[in-house]
Amino acid sequence: MTRLAETPMSVEEFLRWQETQEERHELVDGRPRLMTGGTRAHRLISRNVLTFLHGALRGKPGQPMDEFAVVTAAGNIRYPDVLVDCGKGQLGDHLATGPTVVIEVASPTSLTTDYLQKPRDYASVPTISTYVILNQDIMRAAVLRRAGSELVLEGEAMGRHGLVDLPEIGVRLSLADVYEGLDLKE
């Protein structure tokens, strides 16, 4: 069983503490928060995106990663479902060194966090240019792009024919590929 810290933790303290835990946590405002397990739909969507990006980025500088840590300017640690790290990281790293595209799969219980809190956190990381929020219950992607110091909603892609352009990594993500294997409303 996880014993949560009673006093706020630094990033370094949290990373040492997290290594001793069985469950994964995020660090938010100095306090660990248990990450809940995803549904089958959540896992399938994440897997589909990671698999697509792995093939699309083969031989290119960006590396697609799942559940890899991003440290924000405020010292929060987030684990996006998928990210593309264009930094020059080492094999033993626990933190993304140049996250460029961040992708979250939103569930009904995570909507507030994914749409309100995480855009502020991710906007504080200067290398992140695009944040994509995929809905796990319908074929929909919200695309937030960097505008100065913020990530703002650029638009949405919907349905089987929806496309998400990610020019910063030279990829166009098809919602048909993202939602492959799921029988969802368009």
Contacts in CASP RR format, 6 or more apart in sequence:
PFRMAT RR
TARGET T0000
AUTHOR 0000-0000-0000
METHOD contacts of the structure
MODEL  1
MTRLAETPMSVEEFLRWQETQEERHELVDGRPRLMTGGTRAHRLISRNVL
TFLHGALRGKPGQPMDEFAVVTAAGNIRYPDVLVDCGKGQLGDHLATGPT
VVIEVASPTSLTTDYLQKPRDYASVPTISTYVILNQDIMRAAVLRRAGSE
LVLEGEAMGRHGLVDLPEIGVRLSLADVYEGLDLKE
2 21 0 8 1.000
2 22 0 8 1.000
2 23 0 8 1.000
2 25 0 8 1.000
2 32 0 8 1.000
2 34 0 8 1.000
4 31 0 8 1.000
4 32 0 8 1.000
4 34 0 8 1.000
5 13 0 8 1.000
5 17 0 8 1.000
5 31 0 8 1.000
5 32 0 8 1.000
8 29 0 8 1.000
8 30 0 8 1.000
8 31 0 8 1.000
9 17 0 8 1.000
9 27 0 8 1.000
9 30 0 8 1.000
9 31 0 8 1.000
9 32 0 8 1.000
10 30 0 8 1.000
11 27 0 8 1.000
11 71 0 8 1.000
11 75 0 8 1.000
11 77 0 8 1.000
14 25 0 8 1.000
14 27 0 8 1.000
14 30 0 8 1.000
14 32 0 8 1.000
14 77 0 8 1.000
15 69 0 8 1.000
15 77 0 8 1.000
15 94 0 8 1.000
15 95 0 8 1.000
17 32 0 8 1.000
18 24 0 8 1.000
18 25 0 8 1.000
18 32 0 8 1.000
23 34 0 8 1.000
23 35 0 8 1.000
24 34 0 8 1.000
24 35 0 8 1.000
24 67 0 8 1.000
24 79 0 8 1.000
25 32 0 8 1.000
25 33 0 8 1.000
25 34 0 8 1.000
25 35 0 8 1.000
26 32 0 8 1.000
26 33 0 8 1.000
26 35 0 8 1.000
26 76 0 8 1.000
26 77 0 8 1.000
26 78 0 8 1.000
26 79 0 8 1.000
27 33 0 8 1.000
27 75 0 8 1.000
27 76 0 8 1.000
27 77 0 8 1.000
28 76 0 8 1.000
28 117 0 8 1.000
29 74 0 8 1.000
29 76 0 8 1.000
30 75 0 8 1.000
30 76 0 8 1.000
35 79 0 8 1.000
36 109 0 8 1.000
38 107 0 8 1.000
39 107 0 8 1.000
39 136 0 8 1.000
41 136 0 8 1.000
41 137 0 8 1.000
41 182 0 8 1.000
41 184 0 8 1.000
42 81 0 8 1.000
42 105 0 8 1.000
42 107 0 8 1.000
42 136 0 8 1.000
44 181 0 8 1.000
44 182 0 8 1.000
45 81 0 8 1.000
45 105 0 8 1.000
45 134 0 8 1.000
45 136 0 8 1.000
45 178 0 8 1.000
45 179 0 8 1.000
45 182 0 8 1.000
46 66 0 8 1.000
46 81 0 8 1.000
46 82 0 8 1.000
46 105 0 8 1.000
48 177 0 8 1.000
48 178 0 8 1.000
48 179 0 8 1.000
48 180 0 8 1.000
48 181 0 8 1.000
49 81 0 8 1.000
49 82 0 8 1.000
49 103 0 8 1.000
49 134 0 8 1.000
49 173 0 8 1.000
49 178 0 8 1.000
50 64 0 8 1.000
50 66 0 8 1.000
50 82 0 8 1.000
52 173 0 8 1.000
52 177 0 8 1.000
52 178 0 8 1.000
53 64 0 8 1.000
53 82 0 8 1.000
53 84 0 8 1.000
53 171 0 8 1.000
53 173 0 8 1.000
54 64 0 8 1.000
56 170 0 8 1.000
56 171 0 8 1.000
57 63 0 8 1.000
57 64 0 8 1.000
57 84 0 8 1.000
57 169 0 8 1.000
57 171 0 8 1.000
60 169 0 8 1.000
60 170 0 8 1.000
61 86 0 8 1.000
61 87 0 8 1.000
62 84 0 8 1.000
62 85 0 8 1.000
62 86 0 8 1.000
62 87 0 8 1.000
62 100 0 8 1.000
62 169 0 8 1.000
63 84 0 8 1.000
63 85 0 8 1.000
63 86 0 8 1.000
64 82 0 8 1.000
64 83 0 8 1.000
64 84 0 8 1.000
65 82 0 8 1.000
65 83 0 8 1.000
65 84 0 8 1.000
65 85 0 8 1.000
65 96 0 8 1.000
66 81 0 8 1.000
66 82 0 8 1.000
67 79 0 8 1.000
67 80 0 8 1.000
67 81 0 8 1.000
68 79 0 8 1.000
68 80 0 8 1.000
68 83 0 8 1.000
68 85 0 8 1.000
68 95 0 8 1.000
68 96 0 8 1.000
69 77 0 8 1.000
69 78 0 8 1.000
69 79 0 8 1.000
69 94 0 8 1.000
69 95 0 8 1.000
69 96 0 8 1.000
70 77 0 8 1.000
70 78 0 8 1.000
70 79 0 8 1.000
70 80 0 8 1.000
70 83 0 8 1.000
70 95 0 8 1.000
70 96 0 8 1.000
70 99 0 8 1.000
70 102 0 8 1.000
70 121 0 8 1.000
70 122 0 8 1.000
70 125 0 8 1.000
70 128 0 8 1.000
71 77 0 8 1.000
71 95 0 8 1.000
71 125 0 8 1.000
72 78 0 8 1.000
72 121 0 8 1.000
72 122 0 8 1.000
72 124 0 8 1.000
72 125 0 8 1.000
73 124 0 8 1.000
73 125 0 8 1.000
74 121 0 8 1.000
74 124 0 8 1.000
76 121 0 8 1.000
77 95 0 8 1.000
78 118 0 8 1.000
78 121 0 8 1.000
78 122 0 8 1.000
80 99 0 8 1.000
80 102 0 8 1.000
80 103 0 8 1.000
80 104 0 8 1.000
81 103 0 8 1.000
81 104 0 8 1.000
81 105 0 8 1.000
82 102 0 8 1.000
82 103 0 8 1.000
83 96 0 8 1.000
83 99 0 8 1.000
83 100 0 8 1.000
83 101 0 8 1.000
83 102 0 8 1.000
83 103 0 8 1.000
84 99 0 8 1.000
84 100 0 8 1.000
84 101 0 8 1.000
84 166 0 8 1.000
84 169 0 8 1.000
85 96 0 8 1.000
85 97 0 8 1.000
85 98 0 8 1.000
85 99 0 8 1.000
85 100 0 8 1.000
86 98 0 8 1.000
86 99 0 8 1.000
86 100 0 8 1.000
86 127 0 8 1.000
86 169 0 8 1.000
87 96 0 8 1.000
87 97 0 8 1.000
87 98 0 8 1.000
87 127 0 8 1.000
88 97 0 8 1.000
89 97 0 8 1.000
98 127 0 8 1.000
99 125 0 8 1.000
99 127 0 8 1.000
99 128 0 8 1.000
100 127 0 8 1.000
100 128 0 8 1.000
100 129 0 8 1.000
100 130 0 8 1.000
100 168 0 8 1.000
100 169 0 8 1.000
101 128 0 8 1.000
101 129 0 8 1.000
101 130 0 8 1.000
101 131 0 8 1.000
101 132 0 8 1.000
101 166 0 8 1.000
101 168 0 8 1.000
101 169 0 8 1.000
102 122 0 8 1.000
102 128 0 8 1.000
102 130 0 8 1.000
102 131 0 8 1.000
102 132 0 8 1.000
103 131 0 8 1.000
103 132 0 8 1.000
103 133 0 8 1.000
103 134 0 8 1.000
104 110 0 8 1.000
104 114 0 8 1.000
104 118 0 8 1.000
104 131 0 8 1.000
104 132 0 8 1.000
104 133 0 8 1.000
104 134 0 8 1.000
105 134 0 8 1.000
105 135 0 8 1.000
105 136 0 8 1.000
106 114 0 8 1.000
106 115 0 8 1.000
106 133 0 8 1.000
106 134 0 8 1.000
106 135 0 8 1.000
106 136 0 8 1.000
107 136 0 8 1.000
107 137 0 8 1.000
108 137 0 8 1.000
114 133 0 8 1.000
115 133 0 8 1.000
115 142 0 8 1.000
118 131 0 8 1.000
119 131 0 8 1.000
119 144 0 8 1.000
119 150 0 8 1.000
119 151 0 8 1.000
122 128 0 8 1.000
122 131 0 8 1.000
122 151 0 8 1.000
123 146 0 8 1.000
123 149 0 8 1.000
123 150 0 8 1.000
123 151 0 8 1.000
124 149 0 8 1.000
128 146 0 8 1.000
128 151 0 8 1.000
129 145 0 8 1.000
129 146 0 8 1.000
129 168 0 8 1.000
130 143 0 8 1.000
130 144 0 8 1.000
130 145 0 8 1.000
130 146 0 8 1.000
130 151 0 8 1.000
130 166 0 8 1.000
130 168 0 8 1.000
131 143 0 8 1.000
131 144 0 8 1.000
131 145 0 8 1.000
131 151 0 8 1.000
132 141 0 8 1.000
132 142 0 8 1.000
132 143 0 8 1.000
132 144 0 8 1.000
132 164 0 8 1.000
132 166 0 8 1.000
132 173 0 8 1.000
133 141 0 8 1.000
133 142 0 8 1.000
133 144 0 8 1.000
134 140 0 8 1.000
134 141 0 8 1.000
134 178 0 8 1.000
135 141 0 8 1.000
135 142 0 8 1.000
137 184 0 8 1.000
137 185 0 8 1.000
138 158 0 8 1.000
138 184 0 8 1.000
138 185 0 8 1.000
138 186 0 8 1.000
139 158 0 8 1.000
139 159 0 8 1.000
139 160 0 8 1.000
139 162 0 8 1.000
139 175 0 8 1.000
139 178 0 8 1.000
139 179 0 8 1.000
139 184 0 8 1.000
139 185 0 8 1.000
139 186 0 8 1.000
140 156 0 8 1.000
140 157 0 8 1.000
140 158 0 8 1.000
140 159 0 8 1.000
140 175 0 8 1.000
141 156 0 8 1.000
141 157 0 8 1.000
141 158 0 8 1.000
141 162 0 8 1.000
141 164 0 8 1.000
141 173 0 8 1.000
141 175 0 8 1.000
141 178 0 8 1.000
142 153 0 8 1.000
142 155 0 8 1.000
142 156 0 8 1.000
143 153 0 8 1.000
143 154 0 8 1.000
143 155 0 8 1.000
143 156 0 8 1.000
143 157 0 8 1.000
143 164 0 8 1.000
144 151 0 8 1.000
144 152 0 8 1.000
144 153 0 8 1.000
144 154 0 8 1.000
145 151 0 8 1.000
145 152 0 8 1.000
145 154 0 8 1.000
157 163 0 8 1.000
157 164 0 8 1.000
157 175 0 8 1.000
158 175 0 8 1.000
158 186 0 8 1.000
159 175 0 8 1.000
159 186 0 8 1.000
160 175 0 8 1.000
160 176 0 8 1.000
160 179 0 8 1.000
160 186 0 8 1.000
161 175 0 8 1.000
161 176 0 8 1.000
162 174 0 8 1.000
162 175 0 8 1.000
162 176 0 8 1.000
163 172 0 8 1.000
163 173 0 8 1.000
163 174 0 8 1.000
163 175 0 8 1.000
164 172 0 8 1.000
164 173 0 8 1.000
164 175 0 8 1.000
165 172 0 8 1.000
165 173 0 8 1.000
166 172 0 8 1.000
166 173 0 8 1.000
END
